Amino acid sequence: MIEIPLVDLRAQHEQVADEVAEGWAEVLKTTAFIGGPQVSRFEAEFAAYQEVAHCVGVANGTDAIELALRALGVGHGDECVLPANTFIATAEAVARTGATPVLVDCVDDTLLIDTDRIADAITPRTRAVLPVHLYGQAAPVELIEGVPVVEDAAQAQGARRRGVPVGGLGVAAATSFYPGKNLGAYGDGGAVLTTSAEVAERVKLLREHGSPRKYEHTVLGFNSRLDTLQAVVLSAKLARLEGWNADRRAAAARYDELLADVEQVRTPVVLEGNLPVWHLYVVRVADRDRVLAELHAAGIGAGIHYPTPVHRTGAFASLGGSFPVTERSSAELLSLPLFPEITPSQQERVVEVLRGAVR
């Protein structure tokens, strides 16, 4: 049986293995495990890549969202608007600040946040809107007015909206370096991106136990720092990210072509003005669970992003609400194998099996 994974991290590691080994050896030699020069170097490199003034590395993507919100003063009694169609971490980070997540539906074609619904969700308690740049393409942030925007850019390193890189579309952005991301570490990691020096300094303070200097703690903070070893990995991968994203775009175009005549498969739609980076290639099919089982039986590592809308999880069931597009699409979503090294023959095999499964 031909095995085709959803993501092939081994193939990616082979391209950076020597550079990572050399960089890690230097860290081990100097024992600068926390806050070593590799961290500040990566922060500067990633800020330049995303075309923002500041990048602050933190422990993971969820912390990045929370710290960005806290840097803006979000806390108990406040509200933050976000899409129901997202990974739970977006809502979780809001709740951890003490604020309440307020959900809105997504649009049916791109599955991005429905900006027409945001105005109705805003109240005097609203302190931020968190558009999610889902599956690797940017939400139309320019349509959000009157409220600070904190981008959830965990899936969109390198994506652009009307020529502007994600990370610079709002007052701040949070991203994740979870291993499977377009820019992934060898463990957890994250960052806050911002053009505001004030926001950046506030995040730096919060990530270090609220400490501007050793043993001085001016505010209640956290222990949420980007690991030095992970910074080495991220710098090595960042140098290759543009090429990898281009390979993802080529693979997505190939899927579009291969699936053009398969009426039972609804392929992704790219919003006008977007340059996506295709973190995921998500199609929609009827009888999704059966189709997924057939793909798995044939060795195709497809997945689901995401099977349960935020308000249908046990953690956030109290939010309630009805979000018909999110609810309907969550039963249809199917993520096909996609990674920079995927070959045309592998994609042809994926589509061959998918075509048979949706017969």
C-alpha angles and dihedrals in degrees: 000000000000110000116207115178125215087234128009107209092165092065091051093048092054089063095055102027098107094045092048092048091051092047094047090049089057091050091049090048094052095033090218091148097152120050096348120170089263089070096055090043092055092045090055092046094049093045089053092047092051091042095236129125098237140035120180116191117220137174100269145343096266091055088048091060093045094047092047090053093045090049087059091051098256112159147125115354094019129113132218124196119223140154122274088221101074142093111283092248091079092060093035092058091051091050092049090061088056092251125122122248112231111199130213130183127257128239117261101236105045098017088225121137113294102240091192088067096051097078091057090050096053117099134169086272095057112117103167146003118223111202111189117222090218125206091351104309129101126252115233094263093168089072092061110092138179099016130078112261121220109187121220095214098163093124101036115065104159097012119133137207114204089339095310117114117238109258092055099060096085139024089277141354135207125211137181131222095197106155096257095053122105086257103032133173127211090258135356124331141142145173144210116226122198145152090216118094089198093056092046093051091048091052091048090052094048095047091056101056090276088294124143089183136006115301093358113109116182098171137016105272143163142249099245114136133151109249116243093228090053091050088059090054093046094051091051092050096042090063087061100037098098091054092046092050090050089052089051091052090051091050092049090051089051091053089049090055096044092049098042093104097039101099094184092063120074108207126208122278121219115216113238110262095029130120101195127199096207102230084170135012102216122186129180124231138168118249087021099176093055091047091049091051091052091050091050091047088056093050096258111140100215121159145189124248100206125354097173125044115227094254091052094058120098091238094059103024088117091068091070120176136130121263105171100182092049092045095048096044094047088069092051105042119117124173114209124209109280130164133136094262097049110128129223090244091054091051091048089053091050092052093044091057093041091050090055093045095054093045 
